[in-house]
Amino acid sequence: MTRSSGSPAFASRLEDTRLEIVRRRFQSEIVAAARDTGRTVRVTPYVLAEPGDERRADLELIDAYVRSLGWQLAATSFADVGQAPVIGQRPGFTQACMYAAQGFAHGIVAISRAAITTDNDTYALVLEQLHHRSVFLSYLPGETGPEPT
């Protein structure tokens, strides 16, 4: 009989959980640092959606969520289209990262982690690279529970 704790699916869920804890810690650190200096937390939206109604709806959901946290939404938003290509082939996500790293935003908000990547190794690298530049990733509540504020 095989124990579920030894299964690849269990290991993947465990790594997903670990990465979510890391993401939330990075977010909390950066939000606290902004607030400690009296600045309003500013974020830029990133969506993986075709232009039109779907993209507008995603941006509206992000806007409402950001406002509910008392954060400010940057005037610039970023997007890519189609099925999630590998992270290096997404000019919209690359531009969002550069925009935030240049100091225009403290974080990037997407609908869910799936809009960034489902590959844990790639995701860990993205989190570390953004954190090194004092940028966090955030998602709408639901996929991983409510966000820390």
C-alpha positions in Angstrom: 0.0 0.0 0.0 1.4 3.4 -1.0 1.3 6.3 1.5 -0.2 9.5 0.0 2.7 11.5 1.6 5.1 9.8 -0.8 3.1 10.6 -3.9 4.3 13.2 -6.5 0.9 14.9 -6.1 1.4 15.3 -2.4 4.9 16.6 -2.9 3.6 19.2 -5.5 0.9 20.4 -3.1 3.5 20.7 -0.3 5.7 22.8 -2.6 2.7 24.9 -3.6 2.0 25.6 0.0 5.6 26.4 0.8 5.8 28.9 -2.1 2.5 30.5 -1.1 4.0 31.1 2.4 7.1 32.6 0.8 5.0 34.8 -1.5 2.9 36.1 1.5 6.0 36.7 3.6 7.6 38.8 0.8 4.4 40.7 0.3 4.0 41.4 4.0 7.6 42.7 4.2 7.3 45.0 1.3 3.9 46.3 2.3 5.1 46.9 5.9 8.2 48.8 4.6 6.0 51.1 2.4 3.7 51.8 5.3 6.6 52.4 7.7 7.7 55.2 5.5 4.2 56.6 5.2 3.7 55.7 1.6 0.6 54.2 0.1 1.2 50.7 -1.3 0.9 51.0 -5.1 0.5 48.0 -7.4 0.2 47.4 -11.1 -2.3 44.9 -12.6 -1.2 42.0 -14.8 -3.7 40.0 -16.7 -3.4 37.0 -19.0 -6.5 37.6 -21.1 -7.5 38.5 -24.6 -8.3 42.2 -25.2 -12.0 43.0 -24.7 -14.6 42.0 -22.1 -12.5 39.4 -20.4 -9.6 41.7 -19.9 -11.8 44.6 -18.7 -13.6 42.3 -16.3 -10.2 41.0 -14.9 -9.0 44.6 -14.5 -12.2 45.6 -12.7 -11.9 42.7 -10.3 -8.3 43.6 -9.6 -9.2 47.3 -9.1 -11.9 46.5 -6.6 -9.7 44.1 -4.7 -6.8 46.7 -4.5 -9.2 49.4 -3.3 -10.6 47.1 -0.6 -7.0 46.8 0.8 -6.5 50.5 0.8 -3.8 50.2 -1.9 -3.4 52.4 -4.9 -3.6 51.0 -8.4 -1.0 52.3 -10.8 -2.3 54.0 -14.0 -0.4 51.5 -16.1 -1.6 47.9 -16.5 0.1 45.0 -18.3 -1.3 42.0 -20.2 -0.4 39.0 -22.3 -2.8 36.9 -24.4 -3.3 33.3 -25.2 -2.6 30.2 -23.3 0.1 30.9 -20.7 3.3 30.8 -22.6 6.5 30.2 -20.7 7.3 33.2 -18.5 10.3 34.3 -20.7 8.0 34.7 -23.7 5.5 37.1 -22.1 6.4 40.7 -22.9 3.5 42.0 -20.7 4.7 40.2 -17.6 8.3 41.2 -18.3 7.2 44.9 -18.7 5.2 44.7 -15.4 8.2 43.4 -13.6 10.5 46.2 -15.0 7.9 48.8 -14.3 7.6 47.8 -10.6 11.4 47.3 -10.2 11.9 50.8 -11.4 9.9 52.0 -8.4 6.6 52.8 -10.0 4.9 50.0 -8.0 5.5 47.9 -4.9 3.8 44.9 -6.4 2.1 43.2 -9.3 -1.5 41.9 -8.8 -2.9 39.1 -11.0 -6.2 37.2 -10.8 -4.4 34.0 -9.7 -1.1 32.2 -9.6 -2.0 30.4 -12.8 -1.7 33.7 -14.7 2.0 33.7 -13.7 3.1 30.1 -13.9 2.1 26.7 -12.6 5.7 25.4 -12.7 7.1 25.6 -9.1 10.7 26.0 -10.0 10.0 28.9 -12.3 7.6 30.4 -9.8 10.2 30.2 -7.0 12.7 32.0 -9.2 10.2 34.7 -10.1 9.4 35.3 -6.5 13.1 35.5 -5.5 13.9 37.8 -8.4 11.0 40.2 -7.6 11.8 40.2 -3.9 15.4 41.0 -4.6 14.0 44.2 -6.4 11.6 44.9 -3.5 8.5 43.9 -5.6 5.8 41.4 -4.5 3.2 39.4 -6.3 -0.4 39.3 -5.1 -3.6 37.6 -6.2 -7.2 38.0 -5.7 -8.5 36.0 -2.7 -10.0 32.7 -3.4 -7.3 30.5 -4.9 -5.2 30.7 -1.8 -7.4 32.5 0.8 -7.5 36.1 1.9 -4.4 38.2 1.5 -2.4 39.6 4.3 -2.8 43.4 4.5 
